[in-house]
Amino acid sequence: MDNETDYVCSSCGEEIVIPVDPTQGRQQEYVEDCPICCCPMVIQIEIRPDGSVECRAYRE
Ligand SMILES: [Zn+2]
């Protein structure tokens, strides 16, 4: 499966690559500060049965 994914920060517009930890489950949601602008983003990750990773992010 993909072990990293990316999202676009809605605050600064940068593409952020993040690691995916499959041991945390197929659906994950957590808050992470954007490493570029430090805006808190809610990250939603879904690992599909075929191993591909869907990632969404929105401002908290
Ligand atoms: Zn940002």
PDB file of the backbone (N, CA, C, O) and the ligand in Angstrom, with CONECT records:
HET     ZN  A 101       1
ATOM      1  N   MET A   1       0.834  -1.205   0.000  1.00  0.00           N
ATOM      2  CA  MET A   1       0.000   0.000   0.000  1.00  0.00           C
ATOM      3  C   MET A   1       0.867   1.253   0.000  1.00  0.00           C
ATOM      4  O   MET A   1       2.069   1.197   0.260  1.00  0.00           O
ATOM      5  N   ASP A   2       0.242   2.367  -0.293  1.00  0.00           N
ATOM      6  CA  ASP A   2       0.964   3.637  -0.202  1.00  0.00           C
ATOM      7  C   ASP A   2       1.270   3.923   1.261  1.00  0.00           C
ATOM      8  O   ASP A   2       0.389   3.818   2.114  1.00  0.00           O
ATOM      9  N   ASN A   3       2.517   4.283   1.553  1.00  0.00           N
ATOM     10  CA  ASN A   3       2.808   4.609   2.945  1.00  0.00           C
ATOM     11  C   ASN A   3       2.999   6.103   3.174  1.00  0.00           C
ATOM     12  O   ASN A   3       3.437   6.533   4.241  1.00  0.00           O
ATOM     13  N   GLU A   4       2.666   6.877   2.159  1.00  0.00           N
ATOM     14  CA  GLU A   4       2.552   8.303   2.409  1.00  0.00           C
ATOM     15  C   GLU A   4       1.485   8.887   1.489  1.00  0.00           C
ATOM     16  O   GLU A   4       1.147   8.308   0.456  1.00  0.00           O
ATOM     17  N   THR A   5       0.973  10.020   1.878  1.00  0.00           N
ATOM     18  CA  THR A   5      -0.054  10.682   1.100  1.00  0.00           C
ATOM     19  C   THR A   5       0.198  12.184   1.202  1.00  0.00           C
ATOM     20  O   THR A   5       1.146  12.626   1.851  1.00  0.00           O
ATOM     21  N   ASP A   6      -0.649  12.945   0.564  1.00  0.00           N
ATOM     22  CA  ASP A   6      -0.437  14.386   0.645  1.00  0.00           C
ATOM     23  C   ASP A   6      -1.764  15.124   0.648  1.00  0.00           C
ATOM     24  O   ASP A   6      -2.795  14.595   0.231  1.00  0.00           O
ATOM     25  N   TYR A   7      -1.711  16.338   1.120  1.00  0.00           N
ATOM     26  CA  TYR A   7      -2.898  17.204   1.109  1.00  0.00           C
ATOM     27  C   TYR A   7      -2.436  18.611   0.797  1.00  0.00           C
ATOM     28  O   TYR A   7      -1.257  18.941   0.927  1.00  0.00           O
ATOM     29  N   VAL A   8      -3.378  19.427   0.386  1.00  0.00           N
ATOM     30  CA  VAL A   8      -3.052  20.825   0.127  1.00  0.00           C
ATOM     31  C   VAL A   8      -3.608  21.652   1.282  1.00  0.00           C
ATOM     32  O   VAL A   8      -4.802  21.611   1.577  1.00  0.00           O
ATOM     33  N   CYS A   9      -2.733  22.389   1.918  1.00  0.00           N
ATOM     34  CA  CYS A   9      -3.146  23.239   3.030  1.00  0.00           C
ATOM     35  C   CYS A   9      -4.064  24.341   2.494  1.00  0.00           C
ATOM     36  O   CYS A   9      -3.707  25.055   1.557  1.00  0.00           O
ATOM     37  N   SER A  10      -5.247  24.471   3.097  1.00  0.00           N
ATOM     38  CA  SER A  10      -6.189  25.477   2.600  1.00  0.00           C
ATOM     39  C   SER A  10      -5.831  26.873   3.090  1.00  0.00           C
ATOM     40  O   SER A  10      -6.436  27.856   2.664  1.00  0.00           O
ATOM     41  N   SER A  11      -4.861  26.963   3.975  1.00  0.00           N
ATOM     42  CA  SER A  11      -4.431  28.267   4.458  1.00  0.00           C
ATOM     43  C   SER A  11      -3.324  28.855   3.587  1.00  0.00           C
ATOM     44  O   SER A  11      -3.422  30.001   3.149  1.00  0.00           O
ATOM     45  N   CYS A  12      -2.269  28.072   3.333  1.00  0.00           N
ATOM     46  CA  CYS A  12      -1.123  28.602   2.575  1.00  0.00           C
ATOM     47  C   CYS A  12      -1.024  28.025   1.172  1.00  0.00           C
ATOM     48  O   CYS A  12      -0.241  28.521   0.363  1.00  0.00           O
ATOM     49  N   GLY A  13      -1.807  26.976   0.861  1.00  0.00           N
ATOM     50  CA  GLY A  13      -1.808  26.421  -0.499  1.00  0.00           C
ATOM     51  C   GLY A  13      -0.658  25.489  -0.800  1.00  0.00           C
ATOM     52  O   GLY A  13      -0.511  25.040  -1.937  1.00  0.00           O
ATOM     53  N   GLU A  14       0.166  25.186   0.197  1.00  0.00           N
ATOM     54  CA  GLU A  14       1.287  24.272  -0.032  1.00  0.00           C
ATOM     55  C   GLU A  14       0.810  22.825  -0.024  1.00  0.00           C
ATOM     56  O   GLU A  14      -0.135  22.475   0.684  1.00  0.00           O
ATOM     57  N   GLU A  15       1.473  21.988  -0.818  1.00  0.00           N
ATOM     58  CA  GLU A  15       1.200  20.556  -0.789  1.00  0.00           C
ATOM     59  C   GLU A  15       2.068  19.926   0.282  1.00  0.00           C
ATOM     60  O   GLU A  15       3.294  20.041   0.248  1.00  0.00           O
ATOM     61  N   ILE A  16       1.435  19.266   1.227  1.00  0.00           N
ATOM     62  CA  ILE A  16       2.127  18.696   2.368  1.00  0.00           C
ATOM     63  C   ILE A  16       2.104  17.177   2.253  1.00  0.00           C
ATOM     64  O   ILE A  16       1.033  16.583   2.128  1.00  0.00           O
ATOM     65  N   VAL A  17       3.262  16.549   2.295  1.00  0.00           N
ATOM     66  CA  VAL A  17       3.352  15.082   2.259  1.00  0.00           C
ATOM     67  C   VAL A  17       3.418  14.573   3.696  1.00  0.00           C
ATOM     68  O   VAL A  17       4.222  15.046   4.501  1.00  0.00           O
ATOM     69  N   ILE A  18       2.567  13.610   4.001  1.00  0.00           N
ATOM     70  CA  ILE A  18       2.542  13.057   5.361  1.00  0.00           C
ATOM     71  C   ILE A  18       2.642  11.530   5.292  1.00  0.00           C
ATOM     72  O   ILE A  18       2.149  10.914   4.347  1.00  0.00           O
ATOM     73  N   PRO A  19       3.274  10.930   6.286  1.00  0.00           N
ATOM     74  CA  PRO A  19       3.335   9.469   6.338  1.00  0.00           C
ATOM     75  C   PRO A  19       1.983   8.901   6.763  1.00  0.00           C
ATOM     76  O   PRO A  19       1.234   9.547   7.496  1.00  0.00           O
ATOM     77  N   VAL A  20       1.678   7.701   6.304  1.00  0.00           N
ATOM     78  CA  VAL A  20       0.455   7.014   6.709  1.00  0.00           C
ATOM     79  C   VAL A  20       0.850   5.828   7.579  1.00  0.00           C
ATOM     80  O   VAL A  20       1.694   5.016   7.201  1.00  0.00           O
ATOM     81  N   ASP A  21       0.224   5.743   8.750  1.00  0.00           N
ATOM     82  CA  ASP A  21       0.485   4.619   9.653  1.00  0.00           C
ATOM     83  C   ASP A  21      -0.694   3.652   9.587  1.00  0.00           C
ATOM     84  O   ASP A  21      -1.739   3.915  10.183  1.00  0.00           O
ATOM     85  N   PRO A  22      -0.540   2.538   8.871  1.00  0.00           N
ATOM     86  CA  PRO A  22      -1.680   1.628   8.692  1.00  0.00           C
ATOM     87  C   PRO A  22      -2.120   0.944   9.977  1.00  0.00           C
ATOM     88  O   PRO A  22      -3.218   0.391  10.033  1.00  0.00           O
ATOM     89  N   THR A  23      -1.287   0.972  11.010  1.00  0.00           N
ATOM     90  CA  THR A  23      -1.680   0.335  12.270  1.00  0.00           C
ATOM     91  C   THR A  23      -2.726   1.159  13.010  1.00  0.00           C
ATOM     92  O   THR A  23      -3.308   0.690  13.988  1.00  0.00           O
ATOM     93  N   GLN A  24      -2.969   2.387  12.549  1.00  0.00           N
ATOM     94  CA  GLN A  24      -3.954   3.239  13.218  1.00  0.00           C
ATOM     95  C   GLN A  24      -5.371   3.034  12.676  1.00  0.00           C
ATOM     96  O   GLN A  24      -6.301   3.724  13.094  1.00  0.00           O
ATOM     97  N   GLY A  25      -5.537   2.095  11.755  1.00  0.00           N
ATOM     98  CA  GLY A  25      -6.869   1.775  11.254  1.00  0.00           C
ATOM     99  C   GLY A  25      -7.087   2.281   9.838  1.00  0.00           C
ATOM    100  O   GLY A  25      -6.288   3.052   9.307  1.00  0.00           O
ATOM    101  N   ARG A  26      -8.187   1.832   9.236  1.00  0.00           N
ATOM    102  CA  ARG A  26      -8.464   2.192   7.844  1.00  0.00           C
ATOM    103  C   ARG A  26      -9.014   3.606   7.724  1.00  0.00           C
ATOM    104  O   ARG A  26      -8.886   4.239   6.676  1.00  0.00           O
ATOM    105  N   GLN A  27      -9.617   4.092   8.777  1.00  0.00           N
ATOM    106  CA  GLN A  27     -10.116   5.459   8.753  1.00  0.00           C
ATOM    107  C   GLN A  27      -9.515   6.195   9.927  1.00  0.00           C
ATOM    108  O   GLN A  27      -9.663   5.784  11.078  1.00  0.00           O
ATOM    109  N   GLN A  28      -8.843   7.276   9.631  1.00  0.00           N
ATOM    110  CA  GLN A  28      -8.147   8.026  10.676  1.00  0.00           C
ATOM    111  C   GLN A  28      -8.515   9.493  10.560  1.00  0.00           C
ATOM    112  O   GLN A  28      -8.747  10.017   9.471  1.00  0.00           O
ATOM    113  N   GLU A  29      -8.559  10.134  11.704  1.00  0.00           N
ATOM    114  CA  GLU A  29      -8.795  11.578  11.704  1.00  0.00           C
ATOM    115  C   GLU A  29      -8.000  12.176  12.851  1.00  0.00           C
ATOM    116  O   GLU A  29      -8.099  11.713  13.987  1.00  0.00           O
ATOM    117  N   TYR A  30      -7.220  13.189  12.563  1.00  0.00           N
ATOM    118  CA  TYR A  30      -6.457  13.832  13.610  1.00  0.00           C
ATOM    119  C   TYR A  30      -6.134  15.252  13.182  1.00  0.00           C
ATOM    120  O   TYR A  30      -6.280  15.623  12.018  1.00  0.00           O
ATOM    121  N   VAL A  31      -5.695  16.028  14.150  1.00  0.00           N
ATOM    122  CA  VAL A  31      -5.358  17.417  13.878  1.00  0.00           C
ATOM    123  C   VAL A  31      -3.846  17.542  13.823  1.00  0.00           C
ATOM    124  O   VAL A  31      -3.129  17.041  14.689  1.00  0.00           O
ATOM    125  N   GLU A  32      -3.376  18.227  12.779  1.00  0.00           N
ATOM    126  CA  GLU A  32      -1.936  18.427  12.625  1.00  0.00           C
ATOM    127  C   GLU A  32      -1.713  19.868  12.188  1.00  0.00           C
ATOM    128  O   GLU A  32      -2.453  20.399  11.360  1.00  0.00           O
ATOM    129  N   ASP A  33      -0.699  20.485  12.747  1.00  0.00           N
ATOM    130  CA  ASP A  33      -0.367  21.838  12.311  1.00  0.00           C
ATOM    131  C   ASP A  33       0.381  21.773  10.990  1.00  0.00           C
ATOM    132  O   ASP A  33       1.310  20.980  10.833  1.00  0.00           O
ATOM    133  N   CYS A  34      -0.025  22.606  10.043  1.00  0.00           N
ATOM    134  CA  CYS A  34       0.704  22.685   8.776  1.00  0.00           C
ATOM    135  C   CYS A  34       2.158  23.058   9.063  1.00  0.00           C
ATOM    136  O   CYS A  34       2.419  24.025   9.779  1.00  0.00           O
ATOM    137  N   PRO A  35       3.117  22.291   8.504  1.00  0.00           N
ATOM    138  CA  PRO A  35       4.532  22.590   8.767  1.00  0.00           C
ATOM    139  C   PRO A  35       4.999  23.892   8.108  1.00  0.00           C
ATOM    140  O   PRO A  35       6.058  24.415   8.455  1.00  0.00           O
ATOM    141  N   ILE A  36       4.226  24.409   7.176  1.00  0.00           N
ATOM    142  CA  ILE A  36       4.626  25.641   6.497  1.00  0.00           C
ATOM    143  C   ILE A  36       4.098  26.874   7.242  1.00  0.00           C
ATOM    144  O   ILE A  36       4.853  27.795   7.555  1.00  0.00           O
ATOM    145  N   CYS A  37       2.776  26.875   7.522  1.00  0.00           N
ATOM    146  CA  CYS A  37       2.177  28.085   8.096  1.00  0.00           C
ATOM    147  C   CYS A  37       1.647  27.874   9.515  1.00  0.00           C
ATOM    148  O   CYS A  37       1.134  28.810  10.128  1.00  0.00           O
ATOM    149  N   CYS A  38       1.768  26.647  10.044  1.00  0.00           N
ATOM    150  CA  CYS A  38       1.354  26.316  11.407  1.00  0.00           C
ATOM    151  C   CYS A  38      -0.154  26.414  11.633  1.00  0.00           C
ATOM    152  O   CYS A  38      -0.605  26.462  12.778  1.00  0.00           O
ATOM    153  N   CYS A  39      -0.933  26.445  10.559  1.00  0.00           N
ATOM    154  CA  CYS A  39      -2.385  26.442  10.701  1.00  0.00           C
ATOM    155  C   CYS A  39      -2.849  25.034  11.082  1.00  0.00           C
ATOM    156  O   CYS A  39      -2.470  24.070  10.417  1.00  0.00           O
ATOM    157  N   PRO A  40      -3.660  24.892  12.134  1.00  0.00           N
ATOM    158  CA  PRO A  40      -4.145  23.554  12.486  1.00  0.00           C
ATOM    159  C   PRO A  40      -5.101  23.025  11.416  1.00  0.00           C
ATOM    160  O   PRO A  40      -6.073  23.689  11.053  1.00  0.00           O
ATOM    161  N   MET A  41      -4.815  21.835  10.923  1.00  0.00           N
ATOM    162  CA  MET A  41      -5.649  21.220   9.894  1.00  0.00           C
ATOM    163  C   MET A  41      -6.183  19.896  10.421  1.00  0.00           C
ATOM    164  O   MET A  41      -5.458  19.133  11.060  1.00  0.00           O
ATOM    165  N   VAL A  42      -7.459  19.628  10.147  1.00  0.00           N
ATOM    166  CA  VAL A  42      -8.015  18.311  10.451  1.00  0.00           C
ATOM    167  C   VAL A  42      -7.708  17.421   9.258  1.00  0.00           C
ATOM    168  O   VAL A  42      -8.105  17.710   8.130  1.00  0.00           O
ATOM    169  N   ILE A  43      -6.998  16.341   9.524  1.00  0.00           N
ATOM    170  CA  ILE A  43      -6.588  15.410   8.480  1.00  0.00           C
ATOM    171  C   ILE A  43      -7.478  14.177   8.559  1.00  0.00           C
ATOM    172  O   ILE A  43      -7.597  13.556   9.615  1.00  0.00           O
ATOM    173  N   GLN A  44      -8.095  13.829   7.452  1.00  0.00           N
ATOM    174  CA  GLN A  44      -8.878  12.596   7.393  1.00  0.00           C
ATOM    175  C   GLN A  44      -8.212  11.680   6.382  1.00  0.00           C
ATOM    176  O   GLN A  44      -7.998  12.060   5.231  1.00  0.00           O
ATOM    177  N   ILE A  45      -7.887  10.472   6.820  1.00  0.00           N
ATOM    178  CA  ILE A  45      -7.228   9.495   5.963  1.00  0.00           C
ATOM    179  C   ILE A  45      -8.104   8.261   5.867  1.00  0.00           C
ATOM    180  O   ILE A  45      -8.624   7.768   6.869  1.00  0.00           O
ATOM    181  N   GLU A  46      -8.259   7.774   4.658  1.00  0.00           N
ATOM    182  CA  GLU A  46      -8.970   6.516   4.456  1.00  0.00           C
ATOM    183  C   GLU A  46      -8.091   5.599   3.619  1.00  0.00           C
ATOM    184  O   GLU A  46      -7.634   5.965   2.536  1.00  0.00           O
ATOM    185  N   ILE A  47      -7.863   4.399   4.145  1.00  0.00           N
ATOM    186  CA  ILE A  47      -7.094   3.399   3.403  1.00  0.00           C
ATOM    187  C   ILE A  47      -8.092   2.470   2.733  1.00  0.00           C
ATOM    188  O   ILE A  47      -8.850   1.772   3.408  1.00  0.00           O
ATOM    189  N   ARG A  48      -8.093   2.460   1.420  1.00  0.00           N
ATOM    190  CA  ARG A  48      -9.046   1.644   0.678  1.00  0.00           C
ATOM    191  C   ARG A  48      -8.594   0.192   0.664  1.00  0.00           C
ATOM    192  O   ARG A  48      -7.419  -0.099   0.890  1.00  0.00           O
ATOM    193  N   PRO A  49      -9.530  -0.727   0.399  1.00  0.00           N
ATOM    194  CA  PRO A  49      -9.161  -2.159   0.372  1.00  0.00           C
ATOM    195  C   PRO A  49      -8.044  -2.474  -0.618  1.00  0.00           C
ATOM    196  O   PRO A  49      -7.296  -3.431  -0.416  1.00  0.00           O
ATOM    197  N   ASP A  50      -7.921  -1.692  -1.674  1.00  0.00           N
ATOM    198  CA  ASP A  50      -6.852  -1.970  -2.640  1.00  0.00           C
ATOM    199  C   ASP A  50      -5.508  -1.371  -2.210  1.00  0.00           C
ATOM    200  O   ASP A  50      -4.515  -1.498  -2.926  1.00  0.00           O
ATOM    201  N   GLY A  51      -5.476  -0.721  -1.045  1.00  0.00           N
ATOM    202  CA  GLY A  51      -4.221  -0.207  -0.519  1.00  0.00           C
ATOM    203  C   GLY A  51      -3.954   1.248  -0.874  1.00  0.00           C
ATOM    204  O   GLY A  51      -2.997   1.837  -0.373  1.00  0.00           O
ATOM    205  N   SER A  52      -4.779   1.834  -1.724  1.00  0.00           N
ATOM    206  CA  SER A  52      -4.586   3.254  -2.026  1.00  0.00           C
ATOM    207  C   SER A  52      -5.107   4.098  -0.865  1.00  0.00           C
ATOM    208  O   SER A  52      -5.951   3.652  -0.087  1.00  0.00           O
ATOM    209  N   VAL A  53      -4.609   5.284  -0.765  1.00  0.00           N
ATOM    210  CA  VAL A  53      -4.918   6.131   0.371  1.00  0.00           C
ATOM    211  C   VAL A  53      -5.619   7.401  -0.099  1.00  0.00           C
ATOM    212  O   VAL A  53      -5.152   8.095  -1.002  1.00  0.00           O
ATOM    213  N   GLU A  54      -6.739   7.679   0.531  1.00  0.00           N
ATOM    214  CA  GLU A  54      -7.489   8.907   0.260  1.00  0.00           C
ATOM    215  C   GLU A  54      -7.238   9.848   1.430  1.00  0.00           C
ATOM    216  O   GLU A  54      -7.360   9.452   2.589  1.00  0.00           O
ATOM    217  N   CYS A  55      -6.893  11.077   1.131  1.00  0.00           N
ATOM    218  CA  CYS A  55      -6.612  12.027   2.203  1.00  0.00           C
ATOM    219  C   CYS A  55      -7.379  13.321   1.958  1.00  0.00           C
ATOM    220  O   CYS A  55      -7.349  13.875   0.859  1.00  0.00           O
ATOM    221  N   ARG A  56      -8.059  13.792   2.985  1.00  0.00           N
ATOM    222  CA  ARG A  56      -8.734  15.079   2.935  1.00  0.00           C
ATOM    223  C   ARG A  56      -8.251  15.906   4.104  1.00  0.00           C
ATOM    224  O   ARG A  56      -7.888  15.377   5.154  1.00  0.00           O
ATOM    225  N   ALA A  57      -8.252  17.208   3.908  1.00  0.00           N
ATOM    226  CA  ALA A  57      -7.832  18.079   5.006  1.00  0.00           C
ATOM    227  C   ALA A  57      -8.666  19.351   4.946  1.00  0.00           C
ATOM    228  O   ALA A  57      -8.955  19.874   3.869  1.00  0.00           O
ATOM    229  N   TYR A  58      -9.037  19.825   6.095  1.00  0.00           N
ATOM    230  CA  TYR A  58      -9.755  21.097   6.136  1.00  0.00           C
ATOM    231  C   TYR A  58      -9.348  21.848   7.396  1.00  0.00           C
ATOM    232  O   TYR A  58      -8.835  21.265   8.351  1.00  0.00           O
ATOM    233  N   ARG A  59      -9.588  23.141   7.374  1.00  0.00           N
ATOM    234  CA  ARG A  59      -9.188  23.955   8.517  1.00  0.00           C
ATOM    235  C   ARG A  59     -10.055  23.639   9.707  1.00  0.00           C
ATOM    236  O   ARG A  59     -11.269  23.473   9.586  1.00  0.00           O
ATOM    237  N   GLU A  60      -9.419  23.555  10.862  1.00  0.00           N
ATOM    238  CA  GLU A  60     -10.155  23.271  12.071  1.00  0.00           C
ATOM    239  C   GLU A  60     -11.093  24.423  12.391  1.00  0.00           C
ATOM    240  O   GLU A  60     -11.812  24.373  13.389  1.00  0.00           O
TER     241      GLU A  60
HETATM  242 ZN    ZN A 101      -0.238  25.889   5.515  1.00  0.00          ZN2+
END
